[in-house]
Amino acid sequence: MLTFDNRWRFDSPGPIEGDVEAGFLDLINRISGQGQRKAILEHFKARFAAAANVQYYPSSNERFAVEDLTTAMGKAATNAPLFIEAFWTACEQLQRGNPEMVMPDAARINRILADAGAGYQLDPPSLIATRVHIPIAVPEQAPSLDAQAQGLIEQALQSSERALSEGNGRQAVQEVLWLLETISTAFRGADIHDGSIQGRYFNKIIGELRQRGRGHQDQILQWMMILHGYLSSPTGGGVRHGLDLREGLALQIDEARLYCNLIRSYLTFLIAEHERLSRQAV
């Protein structure tokens, strides 16, 4: 068993890269040439099934063992640390029972992880994350927002993080983009400087805030509108109005993590701005 952040055993920090799956399967095939092939395939299959939290059943023949192993690896791939641990632990256990067999060492495994850009490195008994998504914190309680708003914020943020952990970048960005649009409506009717905000939708509301903003506020709100427009566009992020099948580019998971954190930072800014304006109005 490897040592790493124990929270990853219950909430995945993200899926493993597909090239790691292919690389580990190639190593398993090489290992299985040193003994009874089906028994070795079953050994690895059992470990990946456990990592995926699915029931293990022995296959009826070698061909089905290969197919079932691939299926188990695919299910375990949703949690990168557990996937890596399953392979490493299976190798350790196999060698303890068969000292004459040769297993890939940490350096060989790390080469696969590095080539795939997996974001992890083995330093037995530790698994080190070299690229971990750390979400920007959004205030859990904003005094100027009511309980319903607080519930919406918490639910959407949790849904976004869950989607990221499952490798669904588009859904993760959709959740926080929706939340950004939702939070902006809290400013509707707010008295600011020379009047109140009359817009009903995101672009109008943020546009009016920009007109009344000063210095950094104006610049931040402009960036916010640019990001919102890009992610909404079919030839941009394509997460709101669909993706242009000819010119659109599907979001990669690392890009989705970046956009989620950018939007979370804008959410934090809007919540703080709403609180500041609410205090001024008192």
Summary of the structure (lengths in Angstrom):
residues: 282
radius of gyration: 24.4
end to end distance: 57.7
largest distance: 82.0
contacts: 865
relative contact order: 0.11
helix: 62%
strand: 5%
